[in-house]
Amino acid sequence: MSSTPSGPTTSKADDDQSSPSRQPLHWGHLVAENGGYLLARLGAANIDRRWIFLLMLLAVGIPVLTKATFPEKPTANVKAVFNHIEELKPGSRVLVSMDYDPASAAELNPMAVSFLRHLASRGHKIYLMTLWPAASPLINENTNEVLNDEFAEKNLEYGKDWMFLGYQAGEVVAIKKVADNLRALFPTDARGTSLEKIPMMEGIHSLKDFDLLLNVSAGYPGAKEWVQYATTTTRTPMAVGCTGVQGPQLYPYIPDRVLGILAAIKGAAEYEAALSEKYPRFAEPRLNEGLQRMGPQLWAHLLMICLIVAGNILYVLSRCFPLNVYGVGANSHRADVTPAPGGPA
Amino acid sequence: MVVSFFSPRLEWMSAVVESWFLILAAIAMLLGGANLFMHHSNLIYNQKPGWGYSALTLAGFLITLVAGLLKLGVPLTPQFPEHAWAGSFEEQPGVIWWLYEYIIKPSTSTMFALLSFFVASAAFRAFRAKSTEAALLLVTALIVLLGRSYAGTILSAPVGDAYSFAALTDFVIMSVINTSGQRAIVIGIALGVAATSLRILLGMDRSYLGADE
């Protein structure tokens, strides 16, 4: 099926057959071209970004409201952290540095809470501190919620079972001070009590005196600095819970410097799954915020994949059917395309 | 500090420098506060464009400063009931607690959450396979996006855990490709820092003093 005139007569039209606008068109070609035209226009017209925002809102908002959860299986990294805490003998001394703030709390708070639950369940001594000024209220909230309320039956005592050293400025220098001489950095705890008067501080002088360092990290100063300025010299075992963007930077330190990492909300959800399996009292959905947040994450990821694929299809089509001042591809009758400023006349 | 790394007997030198650093950091915080106050006061006084934002910044700064220093609204502590200022400045229902709970928390969380919208928009507009490298990055991103969600678990169920998207993400992309690349970068940076430090220590590089070379 051809749409061009045939015959021996030569005309100006025939002379122009080399032009794409005069080439014989197959119906499939027409469909592909016009479909391509529409899609290319769609892409070239730059879809209003508010439609994408709306899609993202729905992708995240609906699962948040429905609270749909999915089963998680702990990966090797998460298992390494979980098993190490399990294998420590009860009463081991664990320093937990919660270096994050409310901006990243949605991602990191579930793993901070899970760490506290696990440590308290195993009867370890918990020493909390932070290098981020906005973290103190979050730590107070978590300790109230987990150590005081959830473990009320254990009657965990401040100063004997857990304590909060508080916030300390100085970033990497503060980390180095913890590694060398913790008491010089923290003369008192967060409540202003001298460390000399706190029973569980007996025998604690530096990071070397701890059995494990747990770091919940949102950036600088955080996990990488703890590795570089503290655990590399003290050789204290260390495990990390971090944001998704930090994860790739910390993989090089596994397993020599870092036992394992809980990366992003998925890491938190996997840890919650491991904790619920071992300690069924934590299997309640309301206690598993990480697992709950994997629902919105699933739909957000799917939307992202669709957007990336759609964007690339449009890109390929725009390359195959480039918009030009005469219209699109062969069909020069499309006069609705405005010539680009500075383009060919 | 460098010397103290090589001899335990000289560790005190490092400790002294670290203490100086901490003191200077505290003074720098004061200087920073004073600088912020003067800069924004100047903008407001001269009514420069956007001075309204400066007024808001200054108001927030002063309210937080006064509420924290005076421990406004902080309850009495059971240990020291006769001392009104004995409680922590962050305690409920103090003004600082209120500011943290109802201004800092929601605003910073919102800022972080907005990223998802911009990332989605950027993914659609900019994440194009324009070259081989970009195509590789794109395929990797798709695998990681699937591997870090339940969608990957469902899609790779027929092939088993060993070949799942999660395993591909963890054991191939993150543990092999990413780790080797990151290690190369870290080692390269460390060598660069060591070389630059040596040049400075030996006086071969004086650019930090304002010299041409």
HADDOCK unambig.tbl for C-alpha pairs under 7 A between the chains (distance, minus, plus):
assign (segid A and resid 49 and name CA) (segid B and resid 121 and name CA) 6.30 0.50 0.50
assign (segid A and resid 52 and name CA) (segid B and resid 120 and name CA) 6.97 0.50 0.50
assign (segid A and resid 52 and name CA) (segid B and resid 121 and name CA) 6.16 0.50 0.50
assign (segid A and resid 53 and name CA) (segid B and resid 117 and name CA) 5.43 0.50 0.50
assign (segid A and resid 56 and name CA) (segid B and resid 117 and name CA) 6.36 0.50 0.50
assign (segid A and resid 70 and name CA) (segid B and resid 150 and name CA) 6.86 0.50 0.50
assign (segid A and resid 102 and name CA) (segid B and resid 105 and name CA) 5.33 0.50 0.50
assign (segid A and resid 102 and name CA) (segid B and resid 108 and name CA) 6.37 0.50 0.50
assign (segid A and resid 102 and name CA) (segid B and resid 109 and name CA) 6.09 0.50 0.50
assign (segid A and resid 103 and name CA) (segid B and resid 108 and name CA) 4.72 0.50 0.50
assign (segid A and resid 103 and name CA) (segid B and resid 109 and name CA) 4.37 0.50 0.50
assign (segid A and resid 103 and name CA) (segid B and resid 112 and name CA) 5.70 0.50 0.50
assign (segid A and resid 137 and name CA) (segid B and resid 90 and name CA) 6.88 0.50 0.50
assign (segid A and resid 170 and name CA) (segid B and resid 22 and name CA) 5.53 0.50 0.50
assign (segid A and resid 170 and name CA) (segid B and resid 25 and name CA) 6.42 0.50 0.50
assign (segid A and resid 173 and name CA) (segid B and resid 18 and name CA) 6.22 0.50 0.50
assign (segid A and resid 248 and name CA) (segid B and resid 174 and name CA) 6.56 0.50 0.50
assign (segid A and resid 248 and name CA) (segid B and resid 178 and name CA) 6.55 0.50 0.50
assign (segid A and resid 249 and name CA) (segid B and resid 182 and name CA) 6.54 0.50 0.50
assign (segid A and resid 251 and name CA) (segid B and resid 175 and name CA) 6.54 0.50 0.50
assign (segid A and resid 251 and name CA) (segid B and resid 179 and name CA) 5.75 0.50 0.50
assign (segid A and resid 252 and name CA) (segid B and resid 179 and name CA) 4.96 0.50 0.50
assign (segid A and resid 252 and name CA) (segid B and resid 182 and name CA) 6.51 0.50 0.50
assign (segid A and resid 252 and name CA) (segid B and resid 183 and name CA) 5.87 0.50 0.50
assign (segid A and resid 266 and name CA) (segid B and resid 148 and name CA) 6.64 0.50 0.50
assign (segid A and resid 297 and name CA) (segid B and resid 149 and name CA) 6.85 0.50 0.50
assign (segid A and resid 298 and name CA) (segid B and resid 149 and name CA) 5.17 0.50 0.50
assign (segid A and resid 298 and name CA) (segid B and resid 150 and name CA) 6.16 0.50 0.50
assign (segid A and resid 298 and name CA) (segid B and resid 151 and name CA) 6.59 0.50 0.50
assign (segid A and resid 301 and name CA) (segid B and resid 145 and name CA) 5.83 0.50 0.50
assign (segid A and resid 304 and name CA) (segid B and resid 120 and name CA) 5.87 0.50 0.50
assign (segid A and resid 304 and name CA) (segid B and resid 123 and name CA) 6.83 0.50 0.50
assign (segid A and resid 305 and name CA) (segid B and resid 142 and name CA) 6.41 0.50 0.50
assign (segid A and resid 307 and name CA) (segid B and resid 123 and name CA) 6.46 0.50 0.50
assign (segid A and resid 307 and name CA) (segid B and resid 124 and name CA) 4.90 0.50 0.50
assign (segid A and resid 308 and name CA) (segid B and resid 123 and name CA) 5.47 0.50 0.50
assign (segid A and resid 308 and name CA) (segid B and resid 124 and name CA) 5.13 0.50 0.50
assign (segid A and resid 308 and name CA) (segid B and resid 127 and name CA) 6.40 0.50 0.50
assign (segid A and resid 311 and name CA) (segid B and resid 124 and name CA) 4.83 0.50 0.50
assign (segid A and resid 311 and name CA) (segid B and resid 125 and name CA) 6.26 0.50 0.50
assign (segid A and resid 311 and name CA) (segid B and resid 128 and name CA) 6.96 0.50 0.50
assign (segid A and resid 312 and name CA) (segid B and resid 128 and name CA) 5.48 0.50 0.50
assign (segid A and resid 312 and name CA) (segid B and resid 129 and name CA) 6.75 0.50 0.50
